[in-house]
Amino acid sequence: MRDGWIRAFVVAAIAEACSWAALLAGMAVKYGPPRDEIGVQVFGPIHGALFVAYGLLVLVVARRRRWSPARTGLALASAVPPFATVLFERWARRRGLLDTPAAAPAERTLTGVGG
């Protein structure tokens, strides 16, 4: 089972991508025929907060899972293009970068799981 940081990272990746969609819709309304800025005024700060939350969670998960600087940089850079956080999360999951490491034999013995 994944730990809470991994779950928070996955939720942030999805939420950040959804906020991108909402912000893009708000921008279409702002610059399109309605010429109404309410979408950008509402979704801009939401997207900004989720962008920062995703970035912080990348740093936490990268440290806990011992990602290389290149992978960490890729995860951070994925927040810039729309919807790329979800693509990175799926890629990282397929590569096992989000898996919880197995407990060491000594840890399993101390917890009673290993014998």
Backbone as CSV, one residue per row, in Angstrom:
resi,resn,N_x,N_y,N_z,CA_x,CA_y,CA_z,C_x,C_y,C_z
1,MET,0.851,-1.185,0.000,0.000,0.000,0.000,0.895,1.246,0.000
2,ARG,0.452,2.250,-0.708,1.222,3.485,-0.784,1.056,4.294,0.493
3,ASP,2.085,5.045,0.819,1.982,5.887,2.006,1.210,7.166,1.692
4,GLY,0.923,7.940,2.705,0.111,9.144,2.554,0.725,10.184,1.645
5,TRP,2.066,10.276,1.630,2.724,11.250,0.750,2.504,10.904,-0.712
6,ILE,2.558,9.619,-1.013,2.338,9.190,-2.406,0.900,9.484,-2.804
7,ARG,-0.035,9.168,-1.927,-1.450,9.469,-2.230,-1.653,10.957,-2.456
8,ALA,-1.063,11.768,-1.598,-1.192,13.221,-1.749,-0.569,13.682,-3.070
9,PHE,0.556,13.091,-3.447,1.200,13.423,-4.716,0.286,13.096,-5.896
10,VAL,-0.313,11.919,-5.878,-1.207,11.510,-6.969,-2.421,12.429,-7.043
11,VAL,-3.010,12.730,-5.899,-4.171,13.630,-5.871,-3.767,15.011,-6.379
12,ALA,-2.607,15.504,-5.962,-2.152,16.822,-6.414,-1.892,16.835,-7.912
13,ALA,-1.330,15.752,-8.449,-1.065,15.680,-9.888,-2.372,15.761,-10.678
14,ILE,-3.377,15.035,-10.220,-4.676,15.044,-10.909,-5.376,16.385,-10.724
15,ALA,-5.343,16.907,-9.511,-6.002,18.189,-9.238,-5.341,19.322,-10.013
16,GLU,-4.023,19.284,-10.122,-3.312,20.321,-10.868,-3.708,20.279,-12.339
17,ALA,-3.850,19.085,-12.893,-4.275,18.947,-14.291,-5.714,19.435,-14.477
18,CYS,-6.583,19.115,-13.534,-7.977,19.584,-13.616,-8.044,21.107,-13.502
19,SER,-7.201,21.665,-12.649,-7.204,23.120,-12.520,-6.684,23.784,-13.791
20,TRP,-5.784,23.103,-14.492,-5.337,23.601,-15.796,-6.526,23.687,-16.744
21,ALA,-7.335,22.625,-16.766,-8.503,22.611,-17.654,-9.452,23.755,-17.315
22,ALA,-9.694,23.960,-16.031,-10.597,25.035,-15.613,-10.010,26.401,-15.969
23,LEU,-8.704,26.558,-15.767,-8.071,27.828,-16.098,-8.099,28.080,-17.611
24,LEU,-7.860,27.053,-18.396,-7.928,27.215,-19.851,-9.342,27.582,-20.296
25,ALA,-10.345,26.978,-19.664,-11.735,27.342,-19.976,-11.996,28.792,-19.584
26,GLY,-11.481,29.196,-18.432,-11.629,30.580,-17.999,-10.950,31.551,-18.948
27,MET,-9.800,31.149,-19.479,-9.099,32.006,-20.433,-9.862,32.092,-21.754
28,ALA,-10.495,30.985,-22.159,-11.295,31.013,-23.382,-12.472,31.973,-23.230
29,VAL,-13.077,31.988,-22.054,-14.197,32.911,-21.800,-13.688,34.345,-21.728
30,LYS,-12.515,34.524,-21.128,-11.964,35.886,-20.998,-11.634,36.486,-22.364
31,TYR,-11.003,35.710,-23.213,-10.557,36.239,-24.497,-11.530,35.949,-25.643
32,GLY,-12.539,35.126,-25.369,-13.534,34.815,-26.386,-14.667,35.817,-26.379
33,PRO,-15.737,35.471,-27.072,-16.870,36.398,-27.191,-17.466,36.901,-25.876
34,PRO,-17.577,36.104,-24.836,-18.196,36.693,-23.632,-17.363,37.805,-23.002
35,ARG,-16.041,37.741,-23.135,-15.151,38.744,-22.545,-15.385,38.922,-21.045
36,ASP,-15.490,37.806,-20.336,-15.734,37.834,-18.896,-14.509,37.254,-18.190
37,GLU,-13.985,37.960,-17.213,-12.769,37.538,-16.521,-13.022,36.669,-15.293
38,ILE,-14.249,36.355,-14.979,-14.551,35.638,-13.733,-13.864,34.264,-13.675
39,GLY,-13.783,33.563,-14.789,-13.140,32.246,-14.791,-11.671,32.321,-14.408
40,VAL,-10.979,33.300,-14.954,-9.561,33.465,-14.634,-9.405,33.950,-13.197
41,GLN,-10.292,34.818,-12.741,-10.212,35.317,-11.371,-10.452,34.213,-10.352
42,VAL,-11.309,33.261,-10.696,-11.595,32.153,-9.778,-10.541,31.058,-9.891
43,PHE,-10.290,30.606,-11.119,-9.434,29.434,-11.298,-7.945,29.753,-11.312
44,GLY,-7.572,30.994,-11.534,-6.159,31.365,-11.496,-5.522,31.096,-10.139
45,PRO,-6.087,31.613,-9.065,-5.503,31.347,-7.743,-5.587,29.871,-7.331
46,ILE,-6.665,29.212,-7.722,-6.787,27.776,-7.408,-5.671,27.005,-8.100
47,HIS,-5.491,27.295,-9.387,-4.426,26.616,-10.127,-3.058,26.952,-9.531
48,GLY,-2.847,28.200,-9.159,-1.576,28.593,-8.559,-1.281,27.836,-7.276
49,ALA,-2.291,27.690,-6.433,-2.107,26.957,-5.172,-1.814,25.482,-5.434
50,LEU,-2.527,24.884,-6.374,-2.294,23.472,-6.697,-0.939,23.269,-7.361
51,PHE,-0.507,24.234,-8.146,0.818,24.194,-8.774,1.898,24.144,-7.686
52,VAL,1.778,25.011,-6.706,2.754,25.045,-5.609,2.677,23.769,-4.776
53,ALA,1.466,23.311,-4.471,1.307,22.079,-3.689,1.939,20.895,-4.411
54,TYR,1.703,20.802,-5.720,2.298,19.717,-6.503,3.832,19.801,-6.430
55,GLY,4.381,20.994,-6.610,5.831,21.151,-6.560,6.416,20.736,-5.225
56,LEU,5.772,21.125,-4.144,6.255,20.732,-2.814,6.158,19.221,-2.612
57,LEU,5.058,18.636,-3.078,4.905,17.183,-2.942,5.908,16.430,-3.808
58,VAL,6.257,16.970,-4.965,7.322,16.362,-5.774,8.603,16.298,-4.959
59,LEU,8.954,17.388,-4.303,10.189,17.422,-3.525,10.164,16.423,-2.368
60,VAL,9.014,16.308,-1.702,8.900,15.354,-0.592,9.023,13.918,-1.103
61,VAL,8.256,13.590,-2.132,8.265,12.216,-2.658,9.624,11.884,-3.265
62,ALA,10.222,12.830,-3.970,11.541,12.584,-4.567,12.576,12.262,-3.498
63,ARG,12.500,12.963,-2.397,13.451,12.696,-1.305,13.170,11.346,-0.655
64,ARG,11.902,11.059,-0.395,11.539,9.800,0.265,11.814,8.582,-0.614
65,ARG,11.666,8.732,-1.937,11.872,7.614,-2.865,13.246,7.652,-3.528
66,ARG,14.054,8.636,-3.122,15.429,8.771,-3.626,15.476,8.852,-5.153
67,TRP,14.654,9.751,-5.707,14.695,9.979,-7.145,15.975,10.714,-7.500
68,SER,16.434,10.496,-8.708,17.597,11.225,-9.206,17.207,12.689,-9.431
69,PRO,18.200,13.566,-9.487,17.883,14.972,-9.794,17.174,15.134,-11.142
70,ALA,17.522,14.293,-12.113,16.873,14.383,-13.436,15.391,14.020,-13.337
71,ARG,15.073,12.970,-12.604,13.657,12.585,-12.447,12.893,13.638,-11.663
72,THR,13.525,14.168,-10.642,12.883,15.220,-9.852,12.623,16.441,-10.728
73,GLY,13.611,16.817,-11.522,13.443,17.944,-12.437,12.344,17.699,-13.450
74,LEU,12.267,16.477,-13.967,11.202,16.129,-14.912,9.835,16.236,-14.250
75,ALA,9.735,15.770,-13.013,8.462,15.857,-12.283,8.067,17.314,-12.067
76,LEU,9.034,18.145,-11.701,8.746,19.566,-11.500,8.378,20.240,-12.817
77,ALA,9.095,19.925,-13.879,8.820,20.530,-15.183,7.465,20.103,-15.736
78,SER,6.978,18.957,-15.316,5.681,18.482,-15.830,4.515,19.350,-15.356
79,ALA,4.748,20.207,-14.382,3.679,21.096,-13.908,3.459,22.271,-14.859
80,VAL,4.386,22.497,-15.776,4.277,23.655,-16.659,3.324,23.413,-17.835
81,PRO,3.499,22.354,-18.629,2.537,22.135,-19.723,1.206,21.603,-19.174
82,PRO,0.112,21.984,-19.771,-1.186,21.482,-19.287,-1.261,19.955,-19.312
83,PHE,-1.745,19.397,-18.230,-2.058,17.975,-18.069,-0.835,17.056,-17.968
84,ALA,0.362,17.585,-18.000,1.559,16.752,-17.973,1.804,16.121,-16.605
85,THR,1.242,16.681,-15.538,1.435,16.076,-14.209,0.818,14.684,-14.162
86,VAL,-0.315,14.524,-14.826,-0.963,13.204,-14.861,-0.109,12.243,-15.680
87,LEU,0.425,12.713,-16.792,1.293,11.859,-17.608,2.530,11.435,-16.826
88,PHE,3.136,12.370,-16.079,4.303,12.016,-15.274,3.918,11.013,-14.190
89,GLU,2.809,11.241,-13.527,2.382,10.339,-12.450,2.179,8.935,-12.988
90,ARG,1.520,8.799,-14.136,1.308,7.468,-14.740,2.641,6.831,-15.129
91,TRP,3.534,7.628,-15.714,4.851,7.127,-16.100,5.626,6.654,-14.870
92,ALA,5.610,7.456,-13.818,6.329,7.108,-12.593,5.743,5.846,-11.957
93,ARG,4.436,5.717,-11.998,3.794,4.527,-11.425,4.202,3.278,-12.197
94,ARG,4.201,3.360,-13.537,4.592,2.200,-14.361,6.040,1.799,-14.110
95,ARG,6.890,2.753,-13.799,8.300,2.470,-13.568,8.595,2.075,-12.116
96,GLY,7.583,2.064,-11.267,7.779,1.680,-9.875,8.338,2.788,-8.996
97,LEU,8.343,4.014,-9.504,8.908,5.123,-8.725,8.006,5.561,-7.581
98,LEU,6.774,5.105,-7.581,5.842,5.478,-6.514,5.535,4.314,-5.581
99,ASP,6.184,3.180,-5.805,5.959,2.015,-4.955,6.600,2.219,-3.591
100,THR,5.965,1.669,-2.577,6.541,1.701,-1.236,7.635,0.657,-1.173
101,PRO,8.842,1.054,-0.778,9.916,0.070,-0.695,9.600,-0.989,0.351
102,ALA,10.004,-2.205,0.060,9.789,-3.301,1.012,10.634,-3.054,2.253
103,ALA,10.111,-3.462,3.385,10.855,-3.300,4.639,12.087,-4.185,4.613
104,ALA,13.150,-3.700,5.184,14.375,-4.484,5.282,14.123,-5.678,6.197
105,PRO,14.886,-6.764,6.041,14.665,-7.959,6.875,14.686,-7.662,8.366
106,ALA,15.576,-6.795,8.821,15.649,-6.477,10.255,14.379,-5.754,10.706
107,GLU,13.847,-4.901,9.851,12.627,-4.180,10.194,11.443,-5.136,10.279
108,ARG,11.405,-6.103,9.357,10.298,-7.051,9.380,10.337,-7.893,10.642
109,THR,11.526,-8.265,11.093,11.650,-9.054,12.302,11.206,-8.250,13.520
110,LEU,11.598,-6.972,13.574,11.237,-6.145,14.706,9.736,-5.892,14.774
111,THR,9.076,-5.834,13.635,7.645,-5.576,13.639,6.826,-6.853,13.751
112,GLY,7.491,-7.976,13.692,6.770,-9.236,13.802,6.238,-9.759,12.501
113,VAL,6.511,-9.081,11.418,6.003,-9.512,10.121,6.896,-10.580,9.513
114,GLY,8.191,-10.483,9.722,9.130,-11.340,9.036,9.441,-12.635,9.752
115,GLY,9.008,-12.839,10.916,9.353,-14.118,11.497,9.556,-14.057,12.907
